């Protein structure tokens, strides 16, 4: 049994079938649709591609592979002694092997109650449809974006593309303060200003009030901003409410190199799998599409009897306003203060590279218009290359990263 019909769960099911022609496979998905591409949703919302291009599987694909697919169904609880799963459809499933690939949902936001059709999230195909409908129906072309990360970036480009006058509310002193250094944050904000986006720093939202024309965003400093629509990008909450106490958890479900949990014949993959990063030794949960696909393939292969190990340097890119922003490796800084940040910026080319170092090694990086460096950085991180003697050189635009290999 596989819980979750996203890219990790679907890939696992198909991998199992490739290696096991006879075993029964049950795939339970809370979504009402077969697999679709979350990566392509921004292009769909902007009108660059048709909806059918987003859909990656048809019901017949599951039937052909003899995968029993249950849509719009949610596992409510698991009995690990009986090896039974209980769903919201009053169904009971008996399983021998289990993969938890339940993904996540947009984190709840306390102010979303104002007017849900005007307060937008961007996680699912249904969210994308709501965005298309709301932007088309809006009489006033004004929008607000709450948050600082990849989803906020997607909302900014979307609203500007649709001709909305847009205000960004950032809690920090600059955009994406918890990840970027100040030079990188300021560089992005200069790009926003060129596109006509107003940035409000240190903005703590106190309320969202519904008005006949739309919404009013109120901040704790007493300021009010009118907006027909509000796009909220404040992170992901993992779907783990059904996971029993016997299965070890941290931020996600704890897994080993083979994506196995502490319970025999139970694996986890995708957004909910908390693995130990081989490059840093830290436990991490990453939710990008490629990583979820790879984990799904490995988990499925191991469920079919293999012993493949998961080793990968996480990487994710997004293109916003013709600017490519790439995250490689682990850029979260520990509270112990041992992580160092070295960066270099080319203002004219709007290029910025920020490297996070720990114990003399690069463990992560954020690249702005420097996508060509991604593979080199991934290799440096994977090799655990000590760059202590080159730390000062890293800050120079003339220094070639590939020379460290």
Secondary structure, DSSP 8 states (H G I E B T S, - for coil): -EE--SHHHHHHHHHHHHH-SSS-EEEE-SSSSS-B-STTHHHHHHTSS-GGGTB---HHHHHHTTEEEE-S--EEEEETTTTEEEETTS-EEE-SSEEE---EEE---TTTTS-TTTEE--SSHHHHHHHHHHHHH-SS-EEEEE-SSHHHHHHHHHHHHTT-EEEEE-SSSSTTTTTS-HHHHHHHHHHHHHTT-EEETT--EEEEEEETTEEEEEETTS-EEEESEEEE---EEE--TT--TTS-BSSSEE--TTSB-SSTTEEE-GGGEEEE-TTT--EE----HHHHHHHHHHHHHHHTT---------EEEEEETTEEEEEEE-----TTS--EEEEEEETTTTEEEEEEEETTEEEEEEEES-GGGHHHHHHHHHHT-B-GGGHHHHT-TT--GGGG-
